[in-house]
Amino acid sequence: MNPTTASPRTLEWIGGIDGSVRLIDQTRLPTELVYRDCQTVEEVWEAIKVLRVRGAPAIGVAAAMGVVVGLKNQTAAERETFFLRLTEVTRYLASSRPTAVNLFWALERMEGTAQNHPAPFQPQAMRQRLLQEALAIEAEDRQMCRDIGRHGAEVVPDSGGVLTHCNAGGLATADYGTALAVLYSAAEQGKRFSVYADETRPLLQGARLTAWELSQRGLDVTLICDSTAAQVMKEGRIGMVVVGADRIAANGDTANKIGTYGVALLAQAHGIPFYVAAPSSTFDLSLPNGDAIPIEQRDPAEITRGFGKQTAPEGIKVYNPAFDVTPARLITGLITERGIIRPVTADGIRRMVSAASGLALADAISEREAASGGVR
């Protein structure tokens, strides 16, 4: 293994206050490494919507930077005009994808930063402050990746195999990944293991992105069809499963790429520990359980004409949810930047989020829960 090899940077801010968002166009991987500069908020929205940038943490960073891009022309705006445009931009970006909570968390944070900016109002100073906040979100995400990796490395077996589904690596974050950060850190500690990556139908994030990223870093990776997961578990090749998350409810129910729920059921059937790696920003304590997590429905053509080739009868009905929800009872532990929540309980999650976000957020959560009847 050569785990020290760095992956290309997923996204970054280019230039000063009138700069742009540069990101890897992940729709072109693995055959082409192409960068795309988003100069307008419409281009940022499109990049999120069509999965040029994807993965909950990376979407949050892209959205925060997209707010700054969307305010480029507000150089001489009055306060009321500026804030009307800010609301327009954040609502527009929020419409790009419904499931990843980091998107809404980042946009709310940017709005809060503007609201709390001290008087007197100056559009240039406000734009500069929002850029600083977007860069802070990126920097925090990079540190979060390292911390998740450090805590999660302890549960990685020192031999055998680890299975992962979809992509939760550097391509899904600002730096090191969430689920894959666990593997990178374990490899850096000298643990020797192999990785099995599900292809992840229908858009093949595991085949196109995870397999590419792990091989770029020199880890031992084997690509398998989604339908092969049960067989490799039965053969004793898998000692652990680790995946990422797009939203985690207050009780630990976790939304992740479609197919994750099935992998969790298989892991339980074979007595294999199943871990989820995610930052505190992925937890949504306003939702008591996973039943309330919104599930994005994708274009039927992703299944019937995947990558441009027709593979199904013309006019066939298609059901294409992008995510499913894994119940907390199937999850061995939640690996966060603050440590591992194990067993997965509402109380354990509440304590972690409170520690990560401070007493102010804890108080806000308590008020919100009281209004909704409490967490069950």
C-alpha positions in Angstrom: 0.0 0.0 0.0 1.0 3.6 -0.5 -1.7 5.5 1.5 0.3 8.7 1.5 -0.4 9.4 -2.2 -2.7 12.5 -2.3 -5.9 12.6 -4.3 -6.7 15.6 -6.5 -8.5 18.4 -4.7 -12.3 17.9 -5.1 -13.2 21.6 -5.0 -11.7 24.9 -4.1 -12.3 28.7 -4.2 -10.3 30.4 -7.0 -9.5 34.1 -6.8 -10.6 36.8 -4.4 -14.1 38.2 -3.5 -15.1 38.0 -7.2 -13.7 34.5 -7.7 -15.3 31.2 -8.7 -15.7 27.6 -7.5 -13.3 25.1 -9.2 -14.4 21.5 -8.9 -13.6 18.1 -10.4 -16.4 17.2 -12.8 -17.1 13.8 -11.4 -19.4 12.8 -14.2 -16.2 12.5 -16.4 -14.4 10.1 -14.0 -12.7 7.6 -14.2 -11.6 8.0 -17.8 -11.0 11.8 -17.6 -9.9 14.1 -14.8 -11.6 17.4 -15.8 -11.9 20.5 -13.7 -14.9 22.9 -14.1 -15.0 26.5 -13.0 -18.4 27.7 -11.8 -18.6 31.4 -12.4 -22.4 31.8 -11.7 -24.8 30.5 -9.1 -26.6 28.7 -11.9 -23.5 26.8 -12.7 -23.0 25.8 -9.1 -26.7 24.7 -8.9 -26.3 22.6 -12.0 -23.0 21.0 -10.7 -24.8 19.9 -7.6 -28.0 18.8 -9.4 -26.3 16.6 -12.0 -23.7 15.2 -9.6 -20.6 17.0 -11.0 -20.0 17.5 -7.3 -21.6 15.0 -4.9 -21.3 13.7 -1.4 -23.0 15.4 1.5 -20.0 17.3 2.9 -18.8 18.4 -0.5 -22.3 19.6 -1.5 -22.3 21.7 1.7 -19.0 23.4 0.8 -20.0 23.9 -2.8 -23.3 25.5 -1.7 -21.5 27.9 0.8 -19.2 29.0 -2.0 -22.2 29.2 -4.4 -23.7 31.9 -2.1 -20.6 34.0 -2.6 -20.8 33.5 -6.3 -24.4 34.5 -6.4 -23.7 37.8 -4.7 -21.1 39.0 -7.2 -23.1 41.8 -8.6 -24.2 43.2 -5.3 -21.3 45.6 -5.1 -23.4 48.8 -4.4 -26.7 47.3 -3.2 -28.7 48.7 -0.3 -29.1 46.4 2.7 -32.7 45.4 1.8 -31.7 44.6 -1.8 -28.7 42.7 -0.7 -30.6 40.5 1.7 -33.4 39.9 -0.9 -30.7 38.6 -3.3 -29.2 36.5 -0.5 -32.5 34.8 0.2 -33.1 34.3 -3.5 -29.6 32.6 -3.9 -29.9 30.4 -0.8 -33.4 29.2 -1.8 -32.3 28.5 -5.3 -29.3 26.5 -4.2 -31.5 24.6 -1.7 -33.7 23.4 -4.5 -30.8 21.5 -6.2 -31.1 18.3 -4.1 -33.4 17.4 -1.2 -31.7 14.6 0.8 -28.2 15.8 1.9 -28.7 17.8 5.1 -25.3 19.4 4.8 -26.6 21.5 1.9 -29.2 23.1 4.1 -26.9 23.3 7.1 -24.3 25.3 5.1 -26.9 27.6 3.5 -28.4 28.4 7.0 -25.0 29.0 8.3 -24.2 31.5 5.5 -27.5 33.3 6.1 -26.8 33.4 9.8 -23.4 34.9 9.2 -24.9 37.7 7.1 -27.6 38.4 9.7 -25.1 38.7 12.5 -22.7 40.9 10.6 -22.1 44.1 12.6 -23.5 47.5 11.4 -23.0 49.6 9.4 -24.0 47.7 6.3 -21.4 47.7 3.5 -21.9 45.3 0.6 -18.2 44.7 0.0 -17.5 44.0 3.6 -20.5 41.7 3.8 -19.4 39.8 0.7 -15.9 39.4 2.1 -17.3 38.1 5.4 -19.4 35.5 3.6 -16.3 34.4 1.6 -14.4 34.0 4.9 -17.3 31.9 6.2 -17.4 29.7 3.1 -13.6 29.1 3.4 -14.1 28.3 7.1 -16.7 25.7 6.3 -14.2 24.1 3.8 -11.4 24.2 6.4 -13.6 22.6 9.0 -14.6 19.9 6.6 -11.0 19.1 5.9 -10.2 18.8 9.6 -13.4 16.8 10.2 -12.3 14.2 7.6 -9.0 13.7 9.4 -10.7 13.4 12.8 -13.2 10.9 11.5 -10.4 8.8 10.0 -8.4 8.9 13.3 -11.4 7.7 15.4 -12.6 5.1 12.8 -9.2 3.5 12.2 -9.5 1.6 15.4 -12.4 -0.6 14.2 -10.8 -1.6 10.9 -9.5 -5.2 11.0 -5.8 -5.7 10.6 -6.4 -8.4 8.0 -9.3 -9.5 5.8 -11.6 -7.3 3.9 -13.8 -4.2 4.2 -16.8 -3.6 2.1 -18.0 -0.1 1.2 -21.0 1.1 -0.9 -21.1 4.3 -3.1 -18.4 6.9 -2.6 -17.6 8.6 0.7 -14.0 9.5 0.0 -12.1 12.6 -0.9 -14.4 13.1 -3.9 -17.3 13.5 -1.5 -15.7 16.0 0.8 -13.2 18.9 0.8 -10.3 16.6 1.7 -10.0 13.0 2.9 -13.5 11.6 3.0 -15.7 10.1 5.7 -16.0 6.3 5.2 -12.8 6.2 3.1 -11.0 8.4 5.6 -11.4 5.5 8.1 -9.6 3.3 5.6 -6.9 5.8 4.7 -6.1 6.3 8.4 -6.0 2.6 9.1 -3.6 2.1 6.2 -1.4 4.9 7.4 -1.2 3.1 10.8 0.1 0.0 9.0 -3.0 -2.1 9.0 -3.2 -4.5 6.1 -6.6 -5.2 4.6 -8.4 -5.3 1.3 -11.3 -3.2 0.2 -14.3 -4.5 -1.8 -16.2 -1.7 -3.5 -19.8 -2.2 -4.7 -20.3 -0.8 -8.2 -23.4 1.2 -6.9 -26.1 1.1 -9.5 -27.4 2.9 -11.4 -24.7 5.7 -11.6 -21.8 3.5 -10.6 -20.2 5.8 -8.1 -18.4 2.8 -6.6 -17.0 1.7 -9.9 -16.3 5.2 -11.3 -15.2 7.0 -8.2 -14.4 4.8 -5.2 -12.4 2.2 -7.1 -10.5 5.1 -8.9 -9.9 7.0 -5.7 -8.6 4.0 -3.7 -6.4 2.8 -6.5 -5.0 6.4 -6.8 -4.0 6.1 -3.1 -2.5 2.7 -3.5 -5.0 0.7 -1.5 -5.8 -2.9 -2.4 -9.3 -2.6 -3.9 -11.5 -5.1 -5.7 -14.6 -4.0 -7.6 -17.8 -6.1 -7.3 -21.3 -6.0 -8.6 -23.9 -4.8 -6.1 -25.4 -8.3 -6.3 -22.1 -9.9 -5.3 -22.0 -8.5 -1.7 -23.9 -11.4 -0.2 -21.6 -13.9 -1.8 -18.3 -12.3 -0.6 -19.8 -12.1 2.9 -20.7 -15.8 2.7 -17.2 -16.7 1.6 -15.8 -14.9 4.7 -14.0 -12.2 2.7 -15.6 -9.3 4.6 -14.8 -8.4 8.2 -16.4 -5.0 8.3 -18.7 -2.7 6.3 -18.3 1.1 6.4 -20.4 3.6 4.4 -21.0 7.3 4.5 -24.3 9.2 5.1 -26.4 12.0 3.6 -28.7 12.5 6.6 -29.0 10.9 10.0 -32.2 11.3 12.1 -32.2 11.8 15.8 -32.6 8.1 16.6 -29.7 7.1 14.2 -31.7 6.0 11.2 -29.4 6.9 8.3 -30.0 7.9 4.7 -27.3 6.9 2.2 -27.1 5.9 -1.4 -29.7 3.4 -2.6 -28.6 -0.1 -1.8 -27.1 0.7 1.6 -30.1 -0.8 3.4 -29.7 -4.1 1.6 -26.0 -4.2 2.5 -26.8 -3.6 6.2 -29.3 -6.4 6.2 -26.7 -8.7 4.6 -24.1 -7.7 7.2 -26.5 -8.5 10.0 -27.3 -11.9 8.5 -23.6 -12.7 8.4 -22.7 -11.3 11.7 -20.5 -8.5 10.2 -20.2 -5.1 11.9 -21.8 -2.3 9.9 -20.4 1.3 10.5 -21.5 4.7 9.2 -19.0 7.5 9.0 -20.3 11.1 9.0 -19.7 14.5 10.5 -21.9 16.1 13.1 -23.3 18.4 10.3 -25.0 15.3 8.8 -27.2 14.8 11.9 -30.7 16.2 11.6 -32.2 16.2 15.1 -35.4 17.8 13.9 -36.4 14.4 12.5 -37.2 11.9 15.2 -36.6 8.9 12.8 -35.8 8.0 9.2 -39.4 8.0 8.1 -39.3 11.7 7.7 -36.1 11.9 5.6 -36.9 13.2 2.1 -35.8 10.8 -0.6 -34.8 12.3 -3.9 -36.3 10.7 -7.0 -34.0 10.7 -10.0 -34.5 10.6 -13.8 -35.8 7.3 -15.1 -33.3 7.5 -17.9 -30.5 6.8 -15.4 -31.8 3.2 -15.4 -33.3 2.8 -18.9 -30.5 4.6 -20.8 -27.6 4.5 -18.4 -24.6 6.4 -19.8 -26.4 6.9 -23.1 -27.2 3.2 -24.0 -30.8 1.9 -24.0 -31.0 -1.1 -21.7 -34.8 -1.3 -21.1 -37.9 -1.5 -23.2 -39.2 1.9 -24.4 -41.9 3.3 -22.1 -41.3 1.0 -19.2 -42.3 2.3 -15.8 -39.3 3.1 -13.6 -38.8 3.7 -9.8 -35.5 5.4 -9.2 -34.9 6.6 -5.6 -31.4 8.0 -5.1 -31.3 7.0 -1.4 -32.7 4.5 1.1 -32.8 4.6 4.9 -30.9 2.1 7.1 -32.6 1.6 10.5 -30.4 2.4 13.5 -30.8 -1.2 14.8 -28.7 -2.4 11.9 -25.8 0.0 12.6 -23.0 -1.1 14.9 -21.6 2.4 15.3 -21.6 6.0 14.0 -18.1 7.2 13.4 -18.0 11.0 13.9 -15.3 13.7 14.3 -15.9 13.5 18.0 -15.6 9.7 18.4 -17.8 6.6 17.8 -21.4 6.5 18.9 -21.7 2.9 19.9 -24.4 1.6 20.5 -26.4 3.9 18.3 -29.0 5.6 20.5 -30.8 8.9 20.5 -29.1 9.9 23.8 -25.7 9.1 22.4 -26.4 11.2 19.3 -27.7 14.1 21.4 -24.6 14.1 23.5 -22.3 14.1 20.5 -24.1 16.8 18.7 -24.2 18.9 21.8 -20.5 18.5 22.3 -19.8 19.3 18.7 -22.0 22.3 18.4 -22.1 23.9 21.8 -24.8 24.7 24.3 -26.6 27.1 22.0 -27.4 24.4 19.5 -28.3 22.0 22.3 -30.8 24.5 23.7 -32.2 25.1 20.2 -32.6 21.3 19.7 -34.3 20.9 23.1 -36.8 23.7 22.2 -37.5 22.2 18.8 -38.0 18.7 20.3 -40.3 20.1 23.0 -42.4 21.8 20.3 -42.6 18.6 18.3 -43.4 16.3 21.2 -39.8 15.0 21.8 -37.5 12.5 20.2 -38.8 8.9 20.2 
